[in-house]
Amino acid sequence: MKPINDHVKIIELLDFYGVLLPPSQAERMRHYYYDNYTLSELAQMYQVSRTAVHDQIQRGTQKLYDYEKKLALHAKAKTRQELMNELRNASRDETIIALIDALEKVE
């Protein structure tokens, strides 16, 4: 089983890049990572072997990491959010805070 930090990272990457995966792969990964289905449950649900489900999830996970390595959308969004939080905490100006709130809604 993967450490919880890896699990969370994959969920975040799936949020960013899941639409780039084949629909069946994305669906199985969502069931596995979001809904905590076991490999055996997924295999039974899709009438395939446990190994087939495992391989598809592993390939999908690697694709997500590859997308992040090339595009870095997750890292950029995380940095952007941290900077907006710092700005919000540093400012007492309601106009600036309102602009930060508006920026967050664009995300």
C-alpha positions in Angstrom: 0.0 0.0 0.0 1.2 3.5 -0.8 2.0 6.0 1.9 -0.9 8.5 2.5 1.1 11.4 1.1 1.5 9.5 -2.2 -2.2 8.7 -2.2 -3.1 12.3 -1.6 -0.7 13.5 -4.4 -2.2 11.0 -6.9 -5.7 12.3 -6.0 -4.6 15.9 -6.6 -3.0 14.9 -9.9 -6.1 13.0 -10.9 -8.1 16.2 -10.2 -5.8 18.1 -12.6 -5.1 15.6 -15.3 -7.8 12.9 -15.0 -9.6 14.3 -18.1 -6.5 13.4 -20.2 -6.7 9.7 -19.3 -8.9 7.3 -21.3 -12.4 7.4 -19.7 -12.3 3.8 -18.5 -8.9 4.3 -16.9 -9.9 7.5 -15.2 -13.1 5.9 -13.9 -11.3 3.0 -12.4 -8.7 5.3 -10.8 -11.4 7.4 -9.3 -13.1 4.3 -7.8 -9.7 3.2 -6.5 -8.4 6.5 -5.1 -11.6 8.5 -4.3 -14.0 5.7 -3.3 -11.4 3.3 -1.8 -12.5 0.3 -3.9 -10.1 -2.6 -3.7 -8.4 -4.1 -6.7 -10.6 -7.2 -6.2 -13.8 -5.2 -6.1 -12.9 -3.4 -9.2 -11.9 -6.6 -11.0 -15.3 -8.1 -10.1 -17.2 -4.9 -11.1 -15.5 -4.7 -14.5 -15.3 -8.5 -15.0 -11.5 -8.4 -15.6 -8.6 -9.8 -13.6 -7.2 -8.2 -10.5 -3.9 -7.9 -12.3 -5.5 -6.1 -15.3 -7.0 -3.5 -12.9 -3.7 -3.1 -11.1 -1.8 -2.6 -14.3 -4.3 0.0 -15.6 -4.1 1.9 -12.3 -0.3 1.8 -12.3 -0.1 3.0 -15.9 -2.6 5.7 -15.2 -0.6 6.8 -12.1 2.6 7.0 -14.2 0.7 9.1 -16.9 -0.4 11.5 -14.2 3.2 11.9 -12.9 4.4 12.3 -16.5 1.8 15.1 -17.2 2.8 16.9 -14.0 6.5 16.6 -14.9 5.9 18.2 -18.3 3.2 20.7 -17.5 3.6 21.4 -13.7 0.1 22.7 -13.4 -0.4 21.2 -9.9 2.9 22.7 -8.6 2.1 26.1 -10.1 -1.5 26.1 -8.7 -0.1 25.1 -5.2 2.4 27.9 -5.3 -0.2 30.4 -6.6 -2.5 29.5 -3.7 0.3 29.8 -1.1 1.1 33.3 -2.4 -2.5 34.4 -2.4 -2.8 33.2 1.2 0.3 35.2 2.1 -1.1 38.3 0.4 -4.4 37.9 2.2 -2.7 37.5 5.6 -0.4 40.4 5.0 -3.1 42.9 3.8 -5.7 44.7 5.8 -7.0 46.5 2.7 -10.5 45.1 1.9 -10.1 46.0 -1.8 -6.9 43.8 -2.1 -8.6 41.0 -0.2 -11.6 41.2 -2.5 -9.3 41.0 -5.5 -7.6 37.9 -4.0 -11.0 36.3 -3.5 -11.9 37.0 -7.1 -8.6 35.5 -8.3 -9.3 32.3 -6.3 -12.7 32.0 -8.1 -11.0 32.1 -11.5 -9.0 29.0 -10.5 
